[in-house]
């Protein structure tokens, strides 16, 4: 009788310990997934930021195209030749895929101010890529009519984002 009671208590205890272990394993697994996704967001921002210089160069080429006194670039076809040299089709497709992935990960794995800042960054990069890929953009005209950030402003934006992401990762 006492042996049966002790066996039952031991069994219940083992089940409780097993359930607690599963709970903690799942919690740790979720934490690891979120950390991995934040690292991927960081990587996407880093990758996209490498194209900012090319975007700025192409931005100035579009400005030259719009200036009728400039003789270097007179048609959109002239611009597309320059664009294709600086940003081949494969690079443009990768940028579009990276921006889409960044938006999805940001909406699924960030919140509050980090969510808003990354979405603002994604919007900036989407507008800028659309502008340089097509030789102009309504999105740019609506949201960035005063031009895109200069290198210093962009660098500050990127550092703030990366610092905030690293902070989120370290808190996990």
C-alpha positions as CSV (number, residue, x, y, z in Angstrom):
1,X,0.0,0.0,0.0
2,X,2.7,2.5,1.0
3,X,4.8,1.3,-1.8
4,X,2.0,1.9,-4.3
5,X,1.4,5.5,-2.9
6,X,5.2,6.2,-3.2
7,X,5.2,4.8,-6.7
8,X,2.2,7.0,-7.6
9,X,3.9,10.1,-6.1
10,X,7.1,9.3,-7.9
11,X,5.3,8.9,-11.2
12,X,3.4,12.2,-10.7
13,X,6.7,13.9,-9.8
14,X,8.4,12.5,-12.9
15,X,5.6,13.7,-15.1
16,X,5.7,17.2,-13.5
17,X,9.4,17.4,-14.0
18,X,9.1,16.3,-17.6
19,X,6.4,18.9,-18.3
20,X,8.5,21.6,-16.7
21,X,11.5,20.5,-18.8
22,X,9.4,20.6,-22.0
23,X,8.0,24.1,-21.0
24,X,11.5,25.5,-20.5
25,X,12.8,23.8,-23.7
26,X,10.0,25.4,-25.7
27,X,10.6,28.8,-24.1
28,X,14.3,28.6,-24.9
29,X,13.5,27.4,-28.5
30,X,11.2,30.4,-29.0
31,X,13.9,32.7,-27.6
32,X,16.5,31.2,-30.0
33,X,14.2,31.6,-33.0
34,X,13.5,35.3,-32.2
35,X,17.3,35.9,-31.7
36,X,18.0,34.2,-35.0
37,X,15.4,36.4,-36.8
38,X,16.7,39.6,-35.2
39,X,20.2,38.6,-36.4
40,X,18.7,38.1,-39.9
41,X,17.2,41.5,-39.7
42,X,20.6,42.9,-38.7
43,X,22.2,41.1,-41.6
44,X,19.6,42.4,-44.1
45,X,20.1,46.0,-43.0
46,X,23.9,45.6,-43.3
47,X,23.5,44.1,-46.7
48,X,21.2,46.7,-48.0
49,X,23.3,49.5,-46.6
50,X,26.1,48.5,-48.8
51,X,24.1,49.6,-51.8
52,X,23.4,53.1,-50.5
53,X,26.5,54.5,-52.2
54,X,25.4,53.1,-55.6
55,X,21.9,54.5,-55.0
56,X,23.4,57.9,-54.4
57,X,25.5,57.8,-57.5
58,X,22.5,56.7,-59.6
59,X,20.4,59.5,-57.9
60,X,22.9,62.0,-59.2
61,X,22.7,60.4,-62.7
62,X,18.9,60.9,-62.6
63,X,19.3,64.5,-61.6
64,X,21.7,64.9,-64.6
65,X,19.0,63.3,-66.8
66,X,16.5,65.8,-65.6
67,X,18.8,68.7,-66.2
68,X,18.4,69.6,-69.9
69,X,21.7,71.5,-69.9
70,X,23.7,68.3,-69.1
71,X,24.8,66.4,-72.2
72,X,26.1,63.2,-70.6
73,X,22.7,61.6,-70.1
74,X,19.9,62.6,-72.4
75,X,17.5,59.7,-72.4
76,X,16.2,57.2,-70.0
77,X,17.9,54.5,-72.1
78,X,21.2,56.3,-71.4
79,X,20.4,56.2,-67.7
80,X,19.5,52.5,-67.9
81,X,22.9,51.6,-69.3
82,X,24.6,53.3,-66.4
83,X,22.2,51.7,-63.9
84,X,22.7,48.2,-65.4
85,X,26.5,48.7,-65.1
86,X,26.3,49.8,-61.5
87,X,23.4,47.5,-60.4
88,X,23.0,44.5,-62.6
89,X,19.6,42.8,-62.8
90,X,20.6,40.1,-60.3
91,X,21.6,42.7,-57.8
92,X,18.3,44.5,-58.2
93,X,16.3,41.3,-57.7
94,X,18.3,40.5,-54.6
95,X,17.6,44.0,-53.2
96,X,13.9,43.6,-53.8
97,X,13.9,40.2,-52.1
98,X,15.9,41.5,-49.2
99,X,13.5,44.4,-48.7
100,X,10.5,42.1,-48.8
101,X,12.2,39.7,-46.3
102,X,13.1,42.7,-44.1
103,X,9.5,43.8,-44.0
104,X,8.2,40.4,-43.1
105,X,10.7,39.7,-40.4
106,X,10.2,43.2,-38.9
107,X,6.5,42.9,-38.7
108,X,6.7,39.4,-37.2
109,X,9.6,39.7,-34.8
110,X,9.9,43.3,-33.6
111,X,7.7,45.7,-31.8
112,X,7.3,49.3,-30.6
113,X,10.0,51.8,-31.6
114,X,12.3,49.2,-33.2
115,X,9.4,48.1,-35.4
116,X,8.7,51.7,-36.5
117,X,12.3,52.5,-37.1
118,X,13.0,49.5,-39.2
119,X,9.8,50.0,-41.2
120,X,10.8,53.6,-41.8
121,X,14.2,52.4,-43.0
122,X,12.6,49.8,-45.2
123,X,10.4,52.5,-46.7
124,X,13.4,54.7,-47.3
125,X,15.3,51.9,-49.1
126,X,12.2,50.8,-51.0
127,X,11.6,54.4,-52.2
128,X,15.3,54.8,-53.1
129,X,15.5,51.5,-54.9
130,X,12.3,52.2,-56.8
131,X,13.7,55.6,-57.8
132,X,17.0,54.3,-59.1
133,X,15.7,51.1,-60.7
134,X,13.1,53.0,-62.7
135,X,14.6,56.4,-63.2
136,X,12.1,58.1,-61.0
137,X,9.3,57.2,-58.5
138,X,6.0,58.6,-57.3
139,X,6.8,57.1,-53.9
140,X,9.9,59.2,-53.7
141,X,8.0,62.3,-54.8
142,X,5.4,61.7,-52.1
143,X,7.7,60.7,-49.2
144,X,11.2,62.0,-49.9
145,X,10.5,65.1,-52.1
146,X,13.4,66.9,-50.4
147,X,15.8,64.2,-51.4
148,X,17.3,61.1,-49.7
149,X,19.5,61.3,-46.6
150,X,23.1,62.2,-47.1
151,X,25.8,59.7,-46.1
152,X,26.2,61.1,-42.6
153,X,22.5,61.0,-41.9
154,X,22.2,57.5,-43.3
155,X,25.2,56.3,-41.3
156,X,23.6,57.6,-38.1
157,X,20.3,55.9,-39.0
158,X,22.0,52.6,-39.6
159,X,24.1,52.7,-36.4
160,X,20.9,53.5,-34.3
161,X,19.1,50.6,-35.9
162,X,22.0,48.1,-35.4
163,X,22.5,49.3,-31.8
164,X,18.8,48.8,-31.0
165,X,18.7,45.3,-32.6
166,X,21.8,44.3,-30.7
167,X,20.1,45.5,-27.5
168,X,17.1,43.4,-28.3
169,X,19.3,40.3,-28.9
170,X,21.2,40.8,-25.7
171,X,18.0,41.1,-23.7
172,X,16.8,37.7,-24.8
